[in-house]
Amino acid sequence: MIRYVEKVCEKCKKPYSVRWLSPFWRKKRRFCSVKCSRHFHRLSKRKCIFCKGPFAPANKNQKFCSNPCQTKLLAQRRKDARKKQWGKNQRRGYVPTKYPGIFDYAGSLLTLKNYKEPLTQIPLGEGVGWFGVLSSTVDGTGIQCHVCGEIVKMLPGHIYNVHGIKTKQYRAKYGLSPSTALFSEDLRLKNKQRTLEFIKSLTKKQRKDYLDKGRERCKMARGKRSSFYPKKSLEQKNKEGVCPEQLLERIKNIGEKLGHVPSKDEYQTEEGTSRYLHLIRKTFGGWDKAVEMCHFRPEDDLRRVHHHLGGKRRSDEDLLEYLRIYTQENQQIPTATDFKRDFLPDLSAYRKRWGSIERARQEAGVYQILDAKKPSRWNSNLDKS
């Protein structure tokens, strides 16, 4: 008795019968006909244009293996289009005018009042303008959005309704101070005048209660603000002239004035204060890292000469020869003060190789050159060691 098995074609999804002992069944037949088989395998060679994975399309126009891939690709294309448009706006806008601190952006004159240059510019595709700077129009009728570059009167409603960003996140992302008003200048003055008139209309007791409640709100806001915002925002640093770009610009200007890479002492002498050294160390992690970010020419870096004499590229015999030459010329024993005044290579090189400067003196034969006896205190220290 011949047995048949009912199966479903993977291409046309129609049922068909297969003999139990037929060769097609032994090969695990998947299609009802050769036509369906050829059509299925021809279309299965396609690759998804997003994940690049092979798939069997249901029709000739299918280009994605699944709906999530199609959604992700369309979102990526929209994002790239926005970046491209932002890049065009940023390149097209911010044309400097003949007046300092005033720029022409897409036909609107914007001012950077109370901010000191240079400033950190927002990268292309991430926004428009500078970090820690609130650009406003010259006439005070509008301010610029950092996300899209549009000139508006009130930023809180615009950034939430259009970009889906809350005011607190917007300030933290672009380095604005928590006390900066996100309103145009004329609207801010109107609100201020309206508040003053309202306070004047109150009685003495009502005025006192109103001001006390305002102080309590400020204290509560200051307590919540400390955990979210840094102690000093980038906007405040831009106004004081101590943002990262401005600190690097100070080092570059002093380097151009001296003609070589400045050292800490030279920088402090030119500035007349050690305040900026503290800020450089706090911002960049050290003086050497800040100098590297300035990208000076290698031939202008005189520190390499001192580093060369420091012993890392000198043999032991060369370092001992420096001690002999100094002793013969000055007729005195080299001390730690002579190393600090750069008469000799770095003192740390001798301590790393011989353990102490005294043992380096003995190895170089300084006392034989002077034909003098060693002090008794050196003998006692050597006996203990």
N, C-alpha and C positions, 0 to 999 in steps of 0.2 A: 504493500500500500504506500502510495506516494504522499508524503506529508508536506504541507505548505506553511510558511510563516508570514505573518502580516508585519510589514515595516512601514516607516514614513520617510519619504525622500527628504534629504537635508536641503535641497535646492528649491523645489517647487512645493514642498510640504504636503504632498499628496500620498495616500496609502497605496502600497503595492504588495504583491505576493511573491515569495521566493521559495524555491524548492529546498527542502531540508538537506538533501544530499547533493545539491548542485555545486559546482565550483565557485559560483558567485557568493554563496553563503559561507563557504570555507574561507574566502578572502574578506569576509565581513563587509558585504556590499552595503553602500550608503546611499545610492541614488537609484531612481527608478529606470533611468535610461542613460545611454552614453552621452546624449546631448546635454542632459542636466549635469553629468559629471564633468564634461569639458568646460561648460560655462562656469561651473562653480570654481574649478581650479584656475581658470583664467582670471577670474575676478579676485581670487584670494591672494594674488601676488601684489595687491596694492598695499601701500604703507600710509599710516595716518600722518597727516602733514603737521601734527603737533607733537605727538610722542614718538613718531617714526617706527611704530610697531606694526607688523603685518595683521591684516584682518580680511574677512570675507564680506564685502559690501552687499547690501540687499538690492541695490540698484546701481546703474552705471554712474550716477552723479554723486554718490556718497564719497566723501573725502575724509571723514573722521571715523575712528573706531567706536566712539561712544559720545553721548551727549556732553559729559563733563569735559572732554577734550575740546569740543567745539566751543563751549562756554569759556574755557580758559584762554583759548586762542583769541576769541573776540575781545575779551577783557584786556589781553596783552596788546592787541592792536590799538584799542582805544587809549591805553596808557602811553604807548609809543607816539600816538598822534598828539596827545596833550603835551608830552615832553618836547616834541618837535615844534609845536606852536609856542610853548614857553620859551624855547631857545630862540625862535624868530623874534618874539617880543623883546627878549632880553638883548639880542643883538641890534634890533631895530631901535630900541629905546635907550634911555640914559645917554643922550648925546650931550657932552659938556658945552655950556654956553660961555660967553665972555665974562660972566659974573662968577666969582668963586662960590662953590657950594650949591650951585643951581644947575639942574639938569633938565633936559627936554625929553620926556618919555611919551611917545605916541601923541605928540601935540600938546601935552600938558607940562607946564613948568613946575618942577618939584624942587624943594629945598631940603637941605640937610642941616638945618639950624641946630646949633649947640653940640654938634658932633665933630670930632677931630679925625682927620684922615691920616693914614690909610685905614680902610675898613675891610672886613672879611666879607667877600661877595658870596652870595648863595649860588651853589653850582647849578649848571643848566639842567633843567628837568625837575629840580627840587623846589623851585620858587623863583621869585623876582626880587631884586634889590640886594640888601646887605643884612647880615645878622646883627641884631642889636640896634637897629636903626628903624625909626618910624618916619617914612618919607611923607611929607605933606605938600599940598599945593602952595604956591607963593601967596595967593590971596586968602588962604586959610579956609577955603570952602570944602575941602575934601582931603582924605588920606588914602594911601595906597595899600592894597591888600598884598601880602607877601606870597600868597598862593597863586593868584592869577594875574596880578598887576592892575586890577580894576580900581578906579578912583571912586570911593564911596564916602558918605558922610558918617556912617556908623558901621564899624567893623563887626561887633558882636553878632548882630542879626545876619549880616552877609556871610560870615564864615560858617555859621551854624546851618543856615538854610541852603546855601549853595555847596559848601565843601564838607559839611558834616563834622566840623571841628568845634570843640568847646573853647571858650575864652582862655581858660586856665592852660589847656594843652597848647593853644596857639602862642601864648606868651612864652611858655617853656621851650617850645620848638625853635622859635626865632630869637631867643635871647632878650626878650623885652622885660622891663621891670614890672613888678606886680602893681605898682602905683601909677603907671602910665595910662592916661586916658585914651581909649580907642575910639575917640570921636574927633571930628574936625575942629579946628581952632575956634571958629565962630560959634559952633554949636556948644562947645565946652564953655565959652564965655557967657553964652545965654543961660545955660544951666546954672552956672556959678552965680550970676546976677539974680536969677529967680530964687535961688536958695538963700542968698543974703537978704532979699526983700521979705522972704517968708520968716526968717529969724527976727528981723526988725519988727514984724507985725505981732510977735508973741509977747506975752507979759514976762516979767522978770523971772517968775517961778517956772513958767513954761519953757523959757529959754534955757534955764539951768538944767531942767530935766532932759531937754532935747540934746544939749551938748554932752551930758553925762552918758546918755544912751549911745551917742556917736562914738565916744571914747571907748566904751565897752565893746562895741562892734569892731573897732580898730584893733583892740587887744586880742580879741578872739581870732580875727583874720590874720593878725601877725603870728599868732601861735600856730595856726594851720599852715601858713605860708612858709614857715621855716623848714618844714619837713619836705616841701615840694620844690621850692626855689633855692638856689644857692645864696650864700650870704651877700654876694655882690654880683648883680646881673651883668651880662655883657653890654647892655645898653649904658649902664652907669660907668663901666670901664671905658667905653667909647667916648663918653663925655669928659672923663678925666684924662684921657690919652694914655691909658695903660692896658689896652687890649693886646692880644698876642701879636697882631700885625704891627701895631705901633711900637711895641717893645723891640721887635726885630728891626724895624726901620731906624730906631735910635742907634742900634749897634752898627747897621750899615753906614749911617751918616758919619759916625765917629771913625769907622774903618776907612772911609773915603778921605776924611780929614787927615788921618795919620799916615795913610798910604800902606797900611798893613793891617792884619787882623789884630784888633785891640785885646789886651789882657784885662783881667778884672781891675787891676790897679789903675790902668790907663783909662778904662771906662768910668771908674768912680771919680778920677781926677777931672775928666772932661765934664761929667754931669754935675759934679760938686756935691753929690749926695749918694748915700748907699741904699736909698729907698728902692731904686729901680733894680739893683742887684738882687734884693730880696724878692721882688716880684718876678724877675726872670727865673730865679731858682724855683719859686713856687709854681710858675706856669709851665716851664719846660723841663723841670727836673734837674737842672744844672747848667752851668755856663757853657760847657763844651757842646751840649746838645743844642743850645740856642745858637751857637756859632755855626754848627753844621747846617742848621736850617736857613742861615743867611746865604749859603752857597758862595763863599768867597773863592777866589782863585787859589789854587794850591801854592803858587809861587809867592803869594802875599802872606802865607801863614808862617810867621817867624817862630811859632811855637814848635815847629818840627825840628828846628836847629837845637833848641834846648832839649827836646825829647831825644834827639840824636846823641847829645852829650850825656843824657841821663843814664846811659849804660846798657840800654836794651839792645843797642847795635854795636857796642864796643866790647872788646875782649878784656879779660882781667888785666893783662899786661898794659893795655892802653889806659885803663883807669888808674893803675898804680903809677904810671908815668906822669899823669897829671899831678899827682901828689908830689913827686920828686921835683918836677919843674917849678911848682909853686914854692916849695921849700927853698930851692936854690936861688930863686929870684928875690924872694921876700925875707929870707933868713929867719923864718919863724915857723912854728908848727901850725898846720892848717886846722882850724876849729870849725864848729858848726856854723858860726856866723859867716865865715868865708863862703860856705856852700850856699847859704841863703842869699848872699849878695851876688851870686852867679859868677864868682871867681873860679869855681870848680863845678864839675858835673853834679847831678842830683845826689843828695846825701842818702836817699833811700836805696840807690843802687849799691853803695858800699855796705849798707846794713844788710841787704838781702844776700850778698855774696860772701861777706866775711863775718857777719853777725854784729859787728860794732865798728865804729870808725877807728878805735884804738888798734884793733887787730889789723886793719888796713894800713895804718901808719907803720906798724911793725913789719908788715909784709913788704911795704915799699922801701923800708930802710930810711925813714925820715930822721930818726935819731942819730944814725951813723953819719948822715950828711951834715947835721949840725954839730956832730962830735960832742954831744952832751948826754948826760946820764938821764935815764928815765925817771920821772917822779915816783916816789914811793907809793903814792896812791894808785898808780897804774899797776904796779907790781902786786899789790894786795887784791885788786879786782881780778887780775889774771889768775892768781893762785886759787881764788874762790871758784872761778869758772872751770 
